[in-house]
Amino acid sequence: MNGRCFYCQQLMGDEHKVDCLLIQKKVKVRMVVEYEIEVPAHWDKGDIEFHRNDGTWCTNNAIDELQSLVVDNDEEISCLCSYAKYKYLGGESAPFLEEK
């Protein structure tokens, strides 16, 4: 490396340009994921929502469900892009430099 930032070409240790990708901020987003699950046939909307929101089922279990969506034929990996949408909610932090 030549001692310059890869993104804005400023000398490392000097102030980076305003649009440099190393100047970061934290923001809040909402991710909405829609996918099919299997439930007992007699469950209605209330049963399903209670089970997922207020029962003993842990949302960490959804990680396995989501992982199963991206694994096809035990080998091929696809992605979750067709299942998820994001919305910006605000809550911006002050900018900070993330030189790693």
Residue, then its C-alpha position, 0 to 999 in steps of 0.5 A: m500500500n502507498g500509505r494512502c486511503f484506497y477510497c479517497q486517496q488521502l494520506m492515512g492519518d490525515e482527514h479523509k474526504v467527506d464522501c470516503l467510504l471509511i467514514q461510517k455512521k450507524v443507522k436503524v433499519r427494519m428488515v421484513v422477511e416473508y417466507e413459508i413455515e409449517v404449522p399444525a393444520h388446525w392452527d389459525k392466525g391467532d395460534i400462529e402469532f401466539h406461538r411466534n410472538d408470545g409462546t416459548w418459541c425462540t426467534n433464534n430458531a428462525i435462523d435455521e429456517l432462514q438458512s434452509l431457504v438458501v440451501d438448495n439440493d444440499e449444495e447450491i447456495s442462493c440468497l435471501c434477497s427475494y424474501a427480505k425488504y429493508k426500510y430506513l428508520g433513522g437514528e443516525s449516529a455521528p460520523f466516525l472513521e473506520e480505518k481497519 
